[in-house]
Amino acid sequence: MRKGFWIAFWAVLAAVIWREAVLSARLRNARVNGLSRVSPFYARFSWDYGAGARPQSVIFDLDLGGGAAGSVTTDGEATEAEVPLGSPAAGPYRITATATYRTLGVAHTRVYHFAVTR
């Protein structure tokens, strides 16, 4: 009984450490929360992360139609941002996120695409 408990304990602990240290957190639910309709034009948007290690940095490229586009770089702890735009947004909206992760000292990049409806 006691031996089984310790085996289960160490197995669960190893699984939690693996999930938080080795598994990369997926970027999900990117959405536009607000758009300015007067100059200066900007878009406010937010996103969430799944379970796992968060990225070191994330580059967001927004294409909001009608020539309105912008880009912003955030750290892995951020969950919202504002992006300056060159012109008013006209839709449809697309968000491309490029996340850079460091897993066990090795950097790797993932690209996520979101089609945003508003």
Number of C-alpha atoms within 10 A of each C-alpha: 5 6 8 8 10 11 11 11 12 11 11 12 12 11 12 13 12 13 15 14 16 14 15 21 20 17 23 15 13 23 20 22 14 13 17 14 12 9 10 11 16 22 22 15 18 16 15 14 19 12 12 17 20 25 25 14 18 23 16 22 18 23 21 23 15 13 14 20 22 19 16 14 15 16 14 18 12 14 14 15 16 17 19 17 22 14 19 21 21 12 15 13 20 19 21 17 21 18 24 20 22 17 15 8 7 7 11 12 12 14 13 14 15 15 13 15 10 10
